């Protein structure tokens, strides 16, 4: 007898191997008979014979039979076959599946010996569709029509269950039809069409036998063995797959309205997902057959994935499998989905967000039970990352206008880091990490001007509420495979959570610098200086501060990463944060004073911009960049007003025409009207490629956008070029020296920070400037009380009534007095933990504050009028620090 595993892929039929063919046919019959009996046992265990009085203990129709799931039934069927257990004949009352199965299997027994069936036999086989191992749109509709005629959808349900629970079957399903090439047509025509029918049947049996001989669990090994799958992929573009997506959508739309059929999809996904996860984890299946990606494309088209039935088991298991996709496969999915509509992207976002929210709400996560350890939440987040980058790729991209890197590298510290002192290499020496998927796709989030779906829809608030950020930050820095950090997926975090992660990073870096300083003082006898100390005079704050910072930047830039400690000469205040806030506020007021001439101020937009004709040297702008970096590093909010293009430029993107909309709206509107003008631009407007600006003294300065620009008229044909070059000059070239120096100073402080990795430009603005929305009701809700006061105290009620009656400017003065800044922190005033403490009985003393800790010391004034008068005087004339 022939060993089936030794049969080659192609069998040459001739008289020399006639005996082999006969033996093969006999073997085929035996295998078909065995398969038929096992399937009968399986159907007997799962569906029964239909006889309600059946006494066979291994029949589902018998009284007292214990139901079992499909896997258990399959194992038991094999055991019953081995012991030749009793088989029931189908009862006449049993309709549909059993009768149809027996009728078709009777014919399948003789399939290898006699394929010439009459019309009735063929129709019986079609009723059960046992030969359907993969699906097409036409096959689905054919089965659906037959089931509709009989009003019995069980054959369709079984086919869907079989194919959608098999990775191999699903990968082969819904393939796009491709026209034959000329070479393929010639090859087909050259084949021998007069082969003997018996030889064809034997060949078919050999293929069937070989397929049955390999175990079911080896689907991954069979996928990709043939060369055809690989050739198909080679012909596809990077953003294409071989599955007909439109056909899949039409099929889902038609079938999902039937509840029983929908249940088949659900159950099939439960059985499919663990096998797929195993294939991807251990068998490296995608590298052998890239068509394996079809499976994920097909499943994700199911519009009911976010429904409650899927959230418990099916979707979590599928997400786990999908999260095992290799990087190249994730990138291909992102490129494919980037061509989807915004509605389709939003549907996928909602699917994964529903699962994350469901898992977060249904579990009690805390510092002992971390959300980072929940496999379903982690897997769904990883899957959401693919959709996020598809959303970026499919949006309005600007890949060209990138700022040039600094020609001079940012100076490294002359001292060793703590890691190097301990014999370790410095991690992330060139700055923060870059997401591997971002690198694979060759895209950055900042390249997207407008995504398909707003970035805010990717933020999951319930997850942010339960996330233990100190633990998550630890996982982020350690980068172990066993622990997942949500900071690697910053799109799902809100600005408040990311700001907390940045705070931990900054503090740990400060402590690291402090420990290094102590080590050096012990080893080398250097003077102990663990802080970045600035001693300044209020009347000469710019001179004192910038000169000191300039010296530090030249001698040892690493000192900029120490904790800032400010001391005002002649004042007793100890800097626990509040003095630094005051320092930054005063520096910003001085630097952005239009009289100094470093920045210009637009009265219409209330924005500052770099003065292209400033007399200040580049070093001054570098120091301003350092001040902004220090503000972020020390968690201080600044009252600066830059257009958004400044933050985009800090993140590496040049300004373009659309950035003029908020930087210079009047110019933007003029250029927009030029682009939309329907008449003759050359004759009606008579403008050239030469533009003019005014310097500090009001003198006109001419600039040629092109060589000999004064002689080149702007026409309908070249007006787009004129607008682009005008914007390029205004936002980039005219302030190139000033901005490069500014950016260099900023990066001196933030170059090793995860700032770029975590935040988008609009979030950087929020980080530096805080929130402009002052919600004092939210502040009232979160304020705590001390020293005998509580929420119901008379003086407290009168205090809030008084504060709410203040005007906008008075409210800002109160914030400045209490917290050291008149801006709300990231997340609004509700995130500001203010404390109101009792400061004695009724008195004529003014209220005082500890700006370092946001504490207001309030005496228990005898009347509301006195409270108002004392409070207004305190916030209006407050300046300077003293010791209480």
Buried (B, 14 or more C-beta within 10 A) or exposed (E): EBEBEEBEEEBEBEEEBEEBBEEBBBBBBEBBBEBBBBBBBBBBBBBBBBBEEBEBEBBBBBEEBEEBEBEEBBEBBEEBBEEEBEBBEBBEEBBBBBBBBBBBBEBBBBBBBEEEBEEEBEEBBBBBBBEBBBBBBEBBEBBBEBBEEEEBBBBBBBBBBBBBBBBBBBBBBBBBEEEEEEEEEEEEEEEEEEEEEBBEBBBBBBBBBBEBEEEEEEBBBBBBEEEEBBEBBEEBEEBBBBBBBEBBBBBBEBBBEBEEBBBBBBBBBBBBBEBBBBBBEEBEBBEBBBBBBBBBBBBBBBBBBBBEBBBBBBBBBBBBBBBBBBEBBBBBBBBBBBEBEBEBBBBBBBBBBBBBBBBBEEBEBEEEEBBBEBBBBBBBBBBBBBBBBBBBBBBEBBEEBEBEEEEEEBEEBEBBBBEEBEEEEBEBEEBBBEBEBBEBBEBBBBBBBEBBBEBEBBBBEBBBEBBBBEBBBBBBBEEEEEBBBBBBBBBBBBBBBBBBBBBBBBBEBBBBBBEBBEBBBEEEEEEEEBBBBBEBEBEEBBEBBBEBBBEBBEEBBBBBBBBBBBBBEEBEBEBEBBBBBBBBBBBBEBBBEEEBEBBBBBEEBEBBBBBBBBEBEBBBBBBBBBBBBBBBBBBBBBBBBBBBBBBBBBBBBBBBBBBBBBBBBEBBEEBBEBEEEEEEBBEEBEBBBBBEBEEEEEEEEEBBBBEEBEEBBBBEEBBEBBBBBBBBBBBBBBBBBBBBBBBBBBBBBBBBBBBBBBBBBEBBBBBBBBBEEBEBEBBBEEBBBEEEBEEEBEBBEBBBEBBEEBEEEBBBBBBBBBBBBBBBBBBBBBBBEBBBBBBEEEEEEBBBBBBBEBBBBBBBBEEBEBBBBBBBEBBEEBEEBEEE
